Amino acid sequence: MASDAQPTPVSAKQPVTLREVAALAGVSVATASKALNGQGRMTAETRTRIRETAQRLGFRPNSLAQSLLQRRSFTVGPADQRPIAAPSARICDGSPPS
């Protein structure tokens, strides 16, 4: 009997979390975070173990989470002080030019 299950596409793979890195390295989430950010006091062995675990798993920091913590998103968007009837407002909302 053949299975109807389809393999999961690579693009649908969930990103590796800091919690997973910490669990596999055998440390707390706080210690893993400090090691990956080059902060905190720990042995060189622990820092190396955490970094190697993160690299092996393909850990990449979540830029959205970082921007929330830093309260800066580095997102670029239009800034206009003119009333909404200005021609640039029609460009931004997709209205055709007059």
HELIX and SHEET records of a PDB file:
HELIX    1   1 VAL A   10  ALA A   12  5                                   3    
HELIX    2   2 LEU A   18  ALA A   25  1                                   8    
HELIX    3   3 VAL A   29  LEU A   36  1                                   8    
HELIX    4   4 ALA A   44  LEU A   57  1                                  14    
HELIX    5   5 SER A   63  GLN A   70  1                                   8    
HELIX    6   6 PRO A   87  ASP A   93  1                                   7    
END                                                                             
